[in-house]
Amino acid sequence: MNWDQQLLLFVVSLLANTFSALAGGGAGLIQLPALIFLGLPFSVALATHKVASVALGVGATLRHWREQNVDFRFSLLILVSGLPGVVLGASIILAVPDRLAEVALGVLTISLGIYSYLRPNLGTTQQLRNRTLTGYLIGGSILLFIGVLNGSLTSGTGLFVTLWLVRWFGLDYKRAVAHTLILVGLFWNGSGALTLGILGEIQWDWLPALLLGSLLGGFIGAHYAIIKGNRLIKRAFEIVTLLVGAKLIIG
């Protein structure tokens, strides 16, 4: 790639990951189509996007770590529940037509934004619940399913994790986004990238610009999420879910 294309990749990655770090997901809305538009086949673009998304988790972690917004025992549940699903989803996506799944996911993603909008107090304060064995089993089962979607589809699954942590476990948006960006960004996407890299192909010479944009975008988005609070995060979540859902449906 020439310098103009590298600069374009950096700008796209920076914008996509800033909004993703603010809303708790959705970087693929802009970043993945841009990779395809610039000439990568879908499978290569997806694997490359997954690798770059790990840097989003790194950037967000650098900012959220100082705020102590992460519960480490609870984080273990998210990892144990989601990682097997991520590997499973990444293993099957390269051989499965995904158009119907994308449309269904788009409709469901839009419904998340509408649901959040219709419940004005949702996620504005932390009210922990379902911290029993049954609650963890149900919550973990849904995280496993979201992990499959994360490994197999292109964008929006971080938004599912964010809302599930708010709705089922009672986290506020700030803490839910922190857990999503760190655990999904670093570990889920890292596992998906590794699996796709082994089974498919990664465009390594495109990664420097993407990684830098993801790293800076993750840090900037996390910074504004922390200083502006739950109301801004909630609105950003609702806007991004609608945009991601519409993009998945339109194709």
C-alpha positions in Angstrom: 0.0 0.0 0.0 1.1 3.6 -0.6 1.2 6.3 2.1 -2.2 7.7 1.0 -3.8 4.4 1.6 -2.1 3.8 4.9 -3.2 7.3 6.0 -6.8 6.4 5.0 -6.7 3.2 6.9 -5.4 5.0 10.0 -8.2 7.6 9.9 -10.9 5.0 9.3 -9.5 2.9 12.2 -9.2 5.9 14.5 -12.8 7.0 13.9 -14.3 3.5 14.1 -12.5 2.5 17.3 -13.2 5.8 19.0 -16.9 5.4 18.6 -16.6 1.7 19.5 -14.8 2.5 22.7 -17.4 5.0 23.6 -20.4 2.8 22.9 -19.1 -0.6 23.8 -18.8 -2.1 20.3 -19.4 -1.6 16.7 -15.9 -0.9 15.2 -16.6 -3.2 12.3 -19.4 -1.0 11.1 -16.8 1.2 9.4 -13.5 -0.7 9.5 -14.5 -4.0 7.9 -16.3 -2.5 4.9 -13.3 -0.2 4.4 -11.0 -3.1 4.2 -13.2 -4.9 1.7 -13.6 -1.6 -0.4 -9.8 -1.3 -0.6 -9.6 -4.7 -2.1 -9.4 -7.5 0.5 -11.6 -10.6 0.2 -14.2 -11.0 3.0 -12.3 -13.7 4.9 -9.0 -11.9 4.7 -10.7 -8.6 5.7 -12.4 -10.3 8.7 -9.2 -11.9 10.0 -7.3 -8.6 9.6 -10.1 -6.6 11.3 -10.0 -9.1 14.2 -6.3 -8.6 14.7 -6.6 -4.8 14.6 -9.5 -4.9 17.1 -7.2 -6.4 19.7 -5.5 -3.0 19.8 -8.8 -1.4 20.6 -8.9 -3.5 23.8 -5.3 -2.5 24.6 -6.1 1.2 24.2 -9.2 1.0 26.2 -7.5 -1.1 28.9 -4.8 1.6 29.3 -7.5 4.1 30.2 -10.0 2.1 32.1 -7.4 0.3 34.3 -6.7 3.5 36.3 -10.5 3.9 37.1 -10.8 0.4 38.6 -14.0 -0.3 36.7 -13.3 -4.0 36.2 -14.3 -6.8 38.5 -11.7 -9.5 38.0 -13.8 -12.4 39.4 -16.7 -11.4 37.2 -14.3 -11.0 34.3 -13.4 -14.7 34.6 -17.1 -15.6 34.0 -17.1 -13.6 30.7 -13.8 -15.2 29.6 -14.8 -18.8 30.4 -18.2 -18.4 28.9 -17.3 -16.6 25.8 -14.0 -17.9 24.6 -15.2 -21.4 23.5 -17.9 -19.7 21.5 -15.5 -17.4 19.8 -13.3 -20.2 18.7 -16.3 -22.2 17.5 -17.7 -19.3 15.5 -14.4 -18.4 13.9 -13.9 -22.0 12.9 -17.1 -22.3 11.0 -17.5 -18.8 9.4 -15.0 -19.4 6.6 -17.2 -22.2 5.2 -20.7 -20.9 6.0 -22.7 -18.3 3.9 -23.4 -15.5 6.3 -25.9 -13.2 4.5 -29.1 -14.5 6.3 -27.3 -14.4 9.6 -26.2 -10.9 9.1 -29.7 -9.7 8.4 -31.1 -11.5 11.5 -28.2 -10.0 13.5 -29.0 -6.6 12.1 -32.6 -6.7 13.1 -31.6 -7.9 16.6 -29.0 -5.2 16.9 -31.5 -2.5 16.1 -33.8 -3.9 18.7 -31.1 -3.5 21.3 -30.9 0.2 20.6 -34.7 0.7 20.6 -34.9 -1.3 23.9 -32.3 0.9 25.5 -33.9 4.1 24.3 -37.4 3.0 25.6 -35.9 2.4 29.1 -34.4 5.8 29.9 -33.0 4.7 33.3 -31.4 1.5 32.0 -27.7 1.4 32.9 -27.5 4.9 34.4 -26.8 3.4 37.8 -25.3 0.2 38.9 -27.8 -2.3 40.5 -26.1 -5.7 40.7 -28.4 -8.7 40.3 -28.4 -12.3 39.3 -25.2 -13.1 41.2 -26.4 -16.6 42.1 -25.4 -19.9 40.6 -28.6 -20.0 38.4 -28.0 -16.3 37.4 -24.4 -17.1 36.4 -25.4 -20.2 34.4 -28.0 -18.3 32.5 -25.8 -15.3 32.0 -22.8 -17.5 31.0 -25.0 -19.4 28.5 -26.0 -16.2 26.7 -22.3 -15.0 26.7 -21.4 -18.3 25.1 -23.9 -17.7 22.3 -22.7 -14.1 21.8 -19.1 -15.5 21.6 -20.2 -17.7 18.7 -21.5 -14.6 17.0 -18.4 -12.7 17.8 -16.2 -15.3 16.2 -18.3 -15.7 13.1 -19.8 -12.3 12.2 -18.4 -9.0 11.5 -19.6 -6.3 13.8 -21.9 -5.4 16.7 -21.4 -8.4 19.0 -19.6 -6.2 21.6 -22.8 -4.2 21.8 -24.6 -7.4 22.7 -22.2 -8.1 25.5 -22.5 -4.5 26.8 -26.3 -4.6 26.9 -26.4 -8.1 28.4 -24.1 -7.0 31.2 -26.4 -4.0 31.9 -29.7 -5.9 31.6 -28.9 -9.2 33.2 -26.1 -8.5 35.7 -27.1 -4.9 36.6 -23.9 -3.1 35.6 -24.1 0.6 34.6 -23.0 1.5 31.1 -19.6 2.7 32.1 -18.6 -0.5 33.9 -20.3 -2.7 31.2 -18.4 -0.9 28.4 -15.1 -1.3 30.4 -15.6 -5.1 30.7 -16.6 -5.4 27.1 -13.7 -3.4 25.7 -11.1 -5.2 27.8 -12.4 -8.7 27.7 -14.0 -8.8 24.3 -11.5 -6.5 22.7 -8.4 -8.2 24.1 -9.3 -11.9 24.7 -12.4 -12.7 22.5 -11.1 -10.8 19.5 -7.6 -12.2 20.1 -8.9 -15.7 20.1 -10.9 -15.1 17.0 -8.0 -13.5 15.2 -5.7 -16.4 16.1 -8.2 -19.0 14.9 -8.9 -17.0 11.7 -5.2 -16.5 11.2 -4.5 -20.3 11.4 -7.4 -21.3 9.2 -7.4 -18.3 6.8 -5.1 -15.4 5.9 -4.2 -12.0 7.5 -3.1 -9.0 5.4 0.0 -8.2 7.6 1.2 -5.2 5.7 -2.1 -3.3 6.3 -1.9 -3.8 10.1 0.5 -1.0 11.2 -2.0 1.8 10.3 -5.0 -0.3 11.6 -3.3 -1.1 14.9 -2.2 2.5 15.6 -5.7 3.8 14.8 -7.3 1.1 17.0 -5.0 1.7 19.9 -5.5 5.5 19.8 -9.2 5.2 19.2 -9.6 2.8 22.0 -7.9 5.2 24.4 -9.7 8.3 23.3 -13.1 6.7 23.3 -12.5 5.2 26.7 -11.3 8.6 28.0 -14.5 10.4 27.0 -16.7 7.5 28.2 -15.1 7.9 31.7 -15.2 11.7 31.9 -18.7 12.1 30.4 -20.5 9.3 32.2 -23.3 6.9 31.7 -25.8 9.2 29.9 -23.4 9.9 27.0 -22.4 6.2 26.8 -26.1 5.2 26.7 -26.8 7.6 23.8 -23.7 6.5 21.9 -24.7 2.9 22.4 -28.2 3.5 21.0 -26.9 5.4 18.0 -24.2 2.8 17.2 -26.7 -0.1 17.5 -29.0 1.5 15.0 -26.2 2.2 12.6 -24.6 -1.3 12.9 -28.0 -2.9 12.6 -28.9 -0.9 9.5 -25.5 -1.7 7.9 -25.9 -5.5 8.6 -29.3 -5.5 7.0 -28.4 -3.4 3.9 -25.1 -5.3 3.4 
